[in-house]
Amino acid sequence: EKFVTPNVLDPNYAFSESGKFRCPAESDDYTVDDFIAYIDTFPMVDPPEIFGMHENANIAYQDQTSGEIIGIALSIQPREGGGGGKRPEDVVLEICETMSQKVPDKIDVEIAHPTSFGTDPNTGMMVSLGTCLGQEIDKFNRMIGKLKSTLISLNKAIQGLIVMTADLDAMFGAMLNNQVPDLWAKVAYPSLKPLSTWFEDFLQRVDFFRLWVNNGKPIAFWISAFFFPQGFLTAILQGYSRANNIAVDV
């Protein structure tokens, strides 16, 4: 509808909002070479507007492309140590040992505070926040288990005690480049942080939920600590709805 339309016969018609892309004036007298010369005046890189997209699409594309280039550059770096420095194996082994010591135990719901998974006295059902907390704990406990098992496996693989699988080799390269391994990212929350700050953020999130379980409902919530913040907001809405007998969809 934008490109194949009788409107292209209008000298003022443009294919994009900026007006850069339009049929040339007096094109009835143009030869093939004239059309080619006119097309050559267009930008070398097509802007998003010609495809009906917002300018921010170009920013997202450039960010993705630069990330891929950096990833390729890091992946082809030699793994051989030189100049008397530490070998890559020693660096990753040190990271594994440090992280293994810091990875917390799973959150134990058996010792939870009475208010953490309390029930509504009117309905006898678990409060909405308790349901939300249980779902978050399941995800964090799964994440803790994955971190512990893969760190132990990578440690053994580096020492030659077990086979270095493709997943462990990819984890080795990621940790060497301060990136979050795919094995962890698959069970973790979305994050753009590098590995060092990602791990510290993970520890703080686990501490937040552990305190919630052990000490009861906090007076303030760290909303960005949740795997699924929308679920927390829905739980708040449901809790208010049940307490005041107000329909959620009103």
Rosetta blueprint (number, residue, H / E / L):
1 E L
2 K L
3 F L
4 V L
5 T L
6 P H
7 N H
8 V H
9 L H
10 D L
11 P L
12 N L
13 Y L
14 A E
15 F L
16 S L
17 E L
18 S L
19 G L
20 K L
21 F L
22 R E
23 C L
24 P L
25 A L
26 E L
27 S H
28 D H
29 D H
30 Y L
31 T L
32 V H
33 D H
34 D H
35 F H
36 I H
37 A H
38 Y H
39 I H
40 D L
41 T L
42 F L
43 P L
44 M L
45 V L
46 D L
47 P L
48 P H
49 E H
50 I H
51 F H
52 G L
53 M L
54 H L
55 E L
56 N H
57 A H
58 N H
59 I H
60 A H
61 Y H
62 Q H
63 D H
64 Q H
65 T H
66 S H
67 G H
68 E H
69 I H
70 I H
71 G H
72 I H
73 A H
74 L H
75 S H
76 I L
77 Q L
78 P L
79 R L
80 E L
81 G L
82 G L
83 G L
84 G L
85 G L
86 K L
87 R L
88 P H
89 E H
90 D H
91 V H
92 V H
93 L H
94 E H
95 I H
96 C H
97 E H
98 T H
99 M H
100 S H
101 Q H
102 K H
103 V L
104 P L
105 D L
106 K L
107 I L
108 D L
109 V H
110 E H
111 I H
112 A L
113 H L
114 P L
115 T L
116 S L
117 F L
118 G L
119 T E
120 D L
121 P L
122 N L
123 T L
124 G L
125 M L
126 M E
127 V L
128 S H
129 L H
130 G H
131 T H
132 C H
133 L H
134 G H
135 Q H
136 E H
137 I H
138 D H
139 K H
140 F H
141 N H
142 R H
143 M H
144 I H
145 G H
146 K H
147 L H
148 K H
149 S H
150 T H
151 L H
152 I H
153 S H
154 L H
155 N H
156 K H
157 A H
158 I H
159 Q L
160 G L
161 L L
162 I L
163 V L
164 M L
165 T L
166 A H
167 D H
168 L H
169 D H
170 A H
171 M H
172 F H
173 G H
174 A H
175 M H
176 L H
177 N L
178 N L
179 Q L
180 V L
181 P L
182 D H
183 L H
184 W H
185 A H
186 K L
187 V L
188 A L
189 Y L
190 P L
191 S L
192 L L
193 K L
194 P L
195 L H
196 S H
197 T H
198 W H
199 F H
200 E H
201 D H
202 F H
203 L H
204 Q H
205 R H
206 V H
207 D H
208 F H
209 F H
210 R H
211 L H
212 W H
213 V H
214 N H
215 N H
216 G L
217 K L
218 P L
219 I L
220 A L
221 F L
222 W L
223 I H
224 S H
225 A H
226 F L
227 F L
228 F L
229 P H
230 Q H
231 G H
232 F H
233 L H
234 T H
235 A H
236 I H
237 L H
238 Q H
239 G H
240 Y H
241 S H
242 R H
243 A H
244 N H
245 N L
246 I L
247 A L
248 V L
249 D L
250 V L
